[in-house]
Amino acid sequence: MSARAGETGSDDLVLVEVRDDRVALLTLNRPDKLNALNGALRRRLIEVFDDLENNDAVRAVVLQGAGEKAFVAGADVAEFAGRSVEEQRPVTWRRRIYEVVADFPKPVVAAIHGFCLGGGCELAVACDVRVADPTARFGQLEVRLGLIPGGGGTQRLARLVGPGQALRMGLTGDLIDAAEARRIGLVEVLVENEGGHLEAALTMASRMARWSPVALRLVKDSVRHGAEVSLADGLDYERERFLEAFGSDDGREGVAAFVEKRDPTFRGS
């Protein structure tokens, strides 16, 4: 059985389906605009993630774009075209969907097809794992507008694929195909068949959702923290997170289930 969360109907900017396997499928629903990120879509997506954070029926999230052409084709340029710097500054510094997704305590898997450009590429990079089909095309195109990436395309992207590849994408404004994205580490899983990205992403998220929410949160926390500190500091942080998991109810349940040769029942505490 699945359920809709939030508003329903074809006009919803974000469609939410909570599945029996504790995976929430989120669909960005502006296919006529190639799911471009305007203010309303960003705000709605933040609301959905805030709701799911406290929803015990959800342990992992899959994010996809509606329609056949795009995951997200970028920001809605028409929305900010006439703004002054003074008008844009509070928009740039407000709470953003990129940080909401990156800091979300549960796994987030991006299921990518078609265009994944600009802010869309930055949104995908903010997710934990990226699964793509052969139609996927990636790019940081801001340089074509005389701008630079502003949602992580010079920072998260560089940490994911390396400074050289991030500079190549950011300085040329060129698109790269799915195979090249897989080669440089922008995509973790590339399926062979067109349209197979969603099933693969849902299967992966379902495998994640079987496990302890405590462990899932701490793995994410440790990996992301380690990307910003020295190896020694990261290892110290990892030790403390291990002890946190070890002392949790889920940690004790998992060890006991292993010893008793039964399946664990994780409750998220």
Disulfide bonds with the S-S distance in Angstrom:
none
